[in-house]
Amino acid sequence: LGLIQAQAATSHGGSSSAIGVIASAYYGDAVLQNAGEISADALAGFDGYAAGSAYALGVLLHGDYVVELDNSGTIVASAEAAYGSALARGLVGSSKYDVASLTNAGDIAAVAHAAGGYATAQAVRISSKYGAYVSNEGDIEALAYADDGVGQISQDGATAFANVLFVGFGQRIDTDTVGKAIDLAKSAREEGL
């Protein structure tokens, strides 16, 4: 099974953007079958004067006609910004003239962390004016946390805001942290938070 990994980092108030896979088809279909691992990690540092922004996107699919993702692997997007904005999206899929669909038996996660800024996490966004379908037998999780800012989570059509969702992670979002974040998101959902 394969690995696709994108990483971006910046400091001194810059912007970083990491995208794992882009499949775009004008006048055609965009189809992706993933049984491996796709990850996108973006980090924006702070130099004491200027804040930065971090954007991570696991998979972007766009087609004029059929857009389809069949996922039995892992897709993870993580974004972290010090005193700036962090946006993480696991999957964004859109179709202009046909249906967009996701069949998930794997894991899709989006984790965003902003220290003193804004954090937004969106696990899956599927859209089409002709029909958008999601079949999920796996795990789809989104977690946004801001130490002294605003965190926003978007998952399954629900949005939640909190001043502090979680505090205490280190400077980098690593595999263990993503696992902890997924567990935390599951617990919060089960408790109705």
C-alpha positions in Angstrom: 0.0 0.0 0.0 1.3 3.4 -0.9 1.9 6.7 0.9 1.3 10.2 -0.4 2.6 12.9 1.9 2.6 16.7 1.5 4.3 19.0 4.1 4.6 22.8 4.2 6.1 25.1 6.8 6.7 28.8 7.1 7.8 31.3 9.7 8.0 35.1 10.0 4.3 35.6 9.4 4.1 33.7 6.1 1.4 31.3 4.8 1.9 27.5 4.3 -0.3 25.2 2.2 -0.1 21.5 1.8 -2.3 19.4 -0.4 -2.0 15.6 -0.6 -3.9 14.9 -3.9 -5.7 17.1 -6.4 -7.7 15.4 -9.2 -9.5 17.8 -11.4 -11.3 16.9 -14.7 -12.8 19.6 -16.9 -15.3 17.9 -19.3 -14.8 14.6 -17.5 -15.0 12.6 -14.3 -12.7 12.8 -11.2 -12.4 9.4 -9.5 -10.0 8.3 -6.7 -9.6 5.0 -5.1 -7.4 5.1 -2.0 -6.3 2.0 0.0 -3.1 3.6 1.3 -2.3 6.7 3.3 -2.7 10.3 2.2 -1.5 13.1 4.5 -1.1 16.8 4.3 0.6 18.8 7.1 0.9 22.6 7.2 2.7 24.6 9.9 2.9 28.4 10.2 5.3 29.8 12.8 5.4 33.1 14.7 8.5 35.3 14.8 7.2 37.6 17.6 5.9 40.2 15.2 3.7 38.7 12.5 1.2 35.9 12.5 0.9 33.3 9.8 -1.7 31.0 8.3 -1.6 27.2 7.7 -3.9 25.4 5.2 -3.9 21.6 4.9 -6.1 19.6 2.5 -5.9 15.8 2.2 -7.8 15.3 -1.1 -9.4 17.7 -3.5 -11.6 16.2 -6.3 -13.4 18.3 -8.8 -15.1 17.3 -12.1 -17.6 18.7 -14.4 -19.3 15.3 -14.2 -19.0 12.3 -11.8 -16.8 12.9 -8.7 -16.2 9.8 -6.7 -13.9 8.8 -3.8 -13.7 5.2 -2.7 -11.6 5.2 0.5 -10.5 2.1 2.5 -7.3 3.7 3.6 -6.4 6.8 5.7 -6.7 10.5 4.8 -5.4 13.0 7.4 -5.0 16.8 7.1 -3.4 18.7 9.9 -2.8 22.5 10.2 -1.1 24.4 13.0 -0.6 28.1 13.3 1.0 30.1 16.0 -1.0 33.3 16.5 -2.7 33.0 13.2 -5.3 30.9 11.4 -5.3 27.2 10.8 -7.6 25.4 8.3 -7.6 21.6 7.8 -9.9 19.8 5.4 -9.8 16.0 4.9 -11.7 15.8 1.7 -13.3 18.4 -0.6 -15.3 17.0 -3.6 -17.5 18.8 -6.0 -19.2 18.1 -9.3 -20.7 20.7 -11.6 -23.2 18.8 -13.7 -23.5 15.3 -12.1 -23.3 13.6 -8.7 -20.5 13.7 -6.1 -20.1 10.7 -3.8 -17.9 9.3 -1.0 -17.8 5.6 0.0 -15.7 5.4 3.1 -14.6 2.2 4.9 -11.3 3.8 6.2 -10.4 6.9 8.2 -10.7 10.5 7.3 -9.5 13.1 9.8 -9.0 16.9 9.9 -7.2 18.5 12.8 -6.6 22.3 13.1 -4.8 24.0 16.0 -4.3 27.8 16.4 -2.4 29.3 19.3 -4.1 32.7 19.8 -6.0 32.6 16.5 -8.7 30.9 14.5 -8.9 27.1 13.9 -11.3 25.4 11.5 -11.5 21.7 10.8 -13.7 20.1 8.1 -13.5 16.4 7.7 -15.6 15.9 4.6 -17.3 18.3 2.2 -19.1 16.8 -0.8 -21.2 19.1 -3.0 -23.2 19.1 -6.2 -26.4 20.6 -7.3 -27.4 17.3 -8.8 -26.8 15.1 -5.7 -24.2 14.5 -3.1 -23.9 11.1 -1.4 -21.9 9.7 1.5 -21.8 6.1 2.5 -19.7 5.7 5.7 -18.6 2.5 7.4 -15.4 3.9 8.7 -14.4 6.9 10.9 -14.8 10.5 9.8 -13.5 13.0 12.4 -12.9 16.7 12.7 -11.2 18.6 15.5 -10.4 22.3 15.8 -8.8 23.8 18.9 -7.6 27.2 19.7 -5.6 28.0 22.8 -6.8 31.6 23.1 -8.9 32.0 20.0 -11.9 30.5 18.2 -12.2 26.8 17.1 -14.8 25.7 14.6 -15.6 22.1 13.7 -17.7 21.0 10.7 -18.7 17.4 10.5 -21.9 15.8 9.3 -23.6 19.1 8.8 -23.0 20.2 12.4 -20.9 23.2 13.4 -19.7 23.9 17.0 -17.8 26.8 18.3 -15.7 27.0 21.5 -13.1 29.4 22.9 -10.9 26.6 24.0 -11.5 23.1 22.8 -8.2 21.6 23.7 -5.0 23.0 25.1 -1.6 21.5 25.6 -0.3 20.0 22.4 3.3 20.8 21.4 4.5 22.7 18.4 4.1 19.9 15.9 1.1 17.8 15.1 2.5 14.2 14.8 0.9 10.8 14.3 0.3 10.2 18.0 -1.3 13.7 18.4 -3.6 13.1 15.4 -4.7 9.8 17.0 -5.3 11.5 20.3 -7.3 14.2 18.5 -9.4 11.7 16.8 -10.1 10.0 20.1 -11.0 13.3 21.7 -13.4 14.2 18.9 -15.1 10.9 19.2 -15.5 11.3 23.0 -16.8 14.9 22.6 -19.4 13.6 20.0 -20.5 10.8 22.3 -20.9 13.2 25.2 -22.9 15.7 23.0 -20.3 18.4 23.1 
